[in-house]
Amino acid sequence: MTLDLAPFKALIKNGCGLVFETSNEANLVRVLHERLGALNLSPRLYLDHLRASDQEFRELVNRLTINETFFFREPEQLRFLVERIVPRLLSRRLRLAPVRILSVGCSSGEEIYSLVMALNEHHGEGIGARFTFAGCDIDGTILAKARRGCYSDFSFRGVERHWRERFFTSQDKSHCLHERIKQAVTFHEFNVVTDPIPTRFKGIDILLFRNVSIYFDPATRLEVLRRIASMLNEEGVLIVAASETLANDLGVLRLVEEEGLFYFINAARSEEAPSPVPLVASPPLFPIVEPHPTIGRDPAISFPLPVVDSPSLDAALQAARSDVSDGRFDQARRLVDEKRHDEARTRLDELLASDPGHVGASLLRAYLLIERREFAQAESVARMALASNPDSIDALLLLGVAAKWQKKSHEAIAWFKQAVYRAHHCWPAHYHLAELHRFGHEFERARHGYRVVLQLLSEGGGETGLNYLPPGLPLAEVRFLSAHQLEKMRAVGSSSGVMATHGP
Ligand SMILES: C[S@@+](CC[C@H](N)C(=O)[O-])C[C@H]1O[C@@H](n2cnc3c(N)ncnc32)[C@H](O)[C@@H]1O
């Protein structure tokens, strides 16, 4: 049965913000077929039913949401919250009102519980009086899991054992949170795009909104940011995932950078820097992050190209495969496009167990490792692939992205330059380069990069030079952000002269 997806897409976008493009459309088609089959309705009747029934709409959305999460995700952000932001908020309190913390798009609760555990380590058992914690999500099914508070090993990937041993009771392969941590959090069903904002979500001091806005288009994101601003206290803080920072810098909240990390403040766009807080005496809870290096300020500094080791090549990787269309690989790749990373990882592990020489599967697995910030392993796979094929754009891009995430900006620039040297049309590499140049205040280079990206995207953007990996950046988003950054730089240039030396 052929489905006209357009009216479904419009209904879903208006109802909850989720946007479906070519890359994740297959998921929508699969779920729609499931619901049509279960209710035995034609697409037209199902559309009517969806419009009339809030319950069915929620049912559909529950199946479409991507609930990927784990404990202590982006630990440097959490450390920063616990050691910097929270003490600042506590020191400003005139009365003994608790600091109010809300996770929007909390999924199964790992994010907000991580914060409860970390604050418990820092402030002891007294956190109940000093903080309130809440999580909300559109997906009622996943909230039930959050309330249960029991997790598999998979939720603890990359987490020090200490946390599990201290705050969980383990039986078989299930780890259940201690009651007192669980009791600290309340969970609520809430659609951040359309639901009226209840009083309990007003006057928030710290709002976590991580890995949710990636599924929205820029117009929805802007609207949601305005709603979030109305939920925050004055000087309240919004935390988004590091990769979402720029996409949320839409002029609603003030973007602040401190210690190489970004967050937003609900404040007038004054230039006043946040008052520094003395270092907390106790040892850091999380590994200290490397400060963001300042790149490109001195044109005399040129960074040598990263050296590719010539390791004893995994014989399997050497045998470059030609059957890219291998059914199992394609299936895994589709799962990645749909952001169903756990399932993709399982498929790739199966595929590599039976066919360890599948270069595409190794690289795609490395791509997933980078998403999980497991850089060392990912880099070693990419280097091996590169040693076997020095023109591998997939490997060069992976190495660039890994370096960028680890804030090794010079190294990242060198990898991306190699990628665009070999494949000029590789717009993801041009975009990363433009971003890195902008962070390094190399505005002319940044402008040039954004223009190249827009030019390549205006030609379709289908060609990237990548054989196995997705571009890693949504095309519409990159187009929007490139135009937005060019516009912003133009405005800064004309008002402050920052850009004046760089010419048009
Ligand atoms: C990828 S998870 C992010 C979980 C967690 N914040 C993290 O960063 O690990 C995204 C969550 O956003 C939720 N979500 C999507 N659209 C939403 C909406 N309109 N309102 C509230 N939650 C939404 C999904 O149900 C999903 O659980």
PDBQT file of the ligand as one rigid body, heavy atoms in Angstrom, charges set to zero:
ROOT
HETATM    1  C1  LIG A 601      16.938  11.254  22.713  1.00  0.00    +0.000 C 
HETATM    2  S1  LIG A 601      15.886  11.444  24.108  1.00  0.00    +0.000 S 
HETATM    3  C2  LIG A 601      16.872  12.501  25.136  1.00  0.00    +0.000 C 
HETATM    4  C3  LIG A 601      16.942  12.013  26.559  1.00  0.00    +0.000 C 
HETATM    5  C4  LIG A 601      17.827  12.838  27.471  1.00  0.00    +0.000 C 
HETATM    6  N1  LIG A 601      17.401  14.211  27.528  1.00  0.00    +0.000 N 
HETATM    7  C5  LIG A 601      19.274  12.746  27.076  1.00  0.00    +0.000 C 
HETATM    8  O1  LIG A 601      19.823  13.711  26.555  1.00  0.00    +0.000 OA
HETATM    9  O2  LIG A 601      19.873  11.689  27.281  1.00  0.00    +0.000 OA
HETATM   10  C6  LIG A 601      14.641  12.576  23.473  1.00  0.00    +0.000 C 
HETATM   11  C7  LIG A 601      13.372  12.561  24.285  1.00  0.00    +0.000 C 
HETATM   12  O3  LIG A 601      12.603  13.709  23.914  1.00  0.00    +0.000 OA
HETATM   13  C8  LIG A 601      11.243  13.347  23.979  1.00  0.00    +0.000 C 
HETATM   14  N2  LIG A 601      10.415  14.283  23.178  1.00  0.00    +0.000 N 
HETATM   15  C9  LIG A 601      10.341  14.371  21.831  1.00  0.00    +0.000 A 
HETATM   16  N3  LIG A 601       9.445  15.317  21.485  1.00  0.00    +0.000 NA
HETATM   17  C10 LIG A 601       8.954  15.834  22.638  1.00  0.00    +0.000 A 
HETATM   18  C11 LIG A 601       7.984  16.841  22.923  1.00  0.00    +0.000 A 
HETATM   19  N4  LIG A 601       7.339  17.489  21.949  1.00  0.00    +0.000 N 
HETATM   20  N5  LIG A 601       7.722  17.116  24.219  1.00  0.00    +0.000 NA
HETATM   21  C12 LIG A 601       8.376  16.457  25.216  1.00  0.00    +0.000 A 
HETATM   22  N6  LIG A 601       9.286  15.495  24.997  1.00  0.00    +0.000 NA
HETATM   23  C13 LIG A 601       9.575  15.184  23.718  1.00  0.00    +0.000 A 
HETATM   24  C14 LIG A 601      11.234  11.911  23.433  1.00  0.00    +0.000 C 
HETATM   25  O4  LIG A 601      10.090  11.197  23.829  1.00  0.00    +0.000 OA
HETATM   26  C15 LIG A 601      12.522  11.343  24.015  1.00  0.00    +0.000 C 
HETATM   27  O5  LIG A 601      12.304  10.622  25.191  1.00  0.00    +0.000 OA
ENDROOT
TORSDOF 0
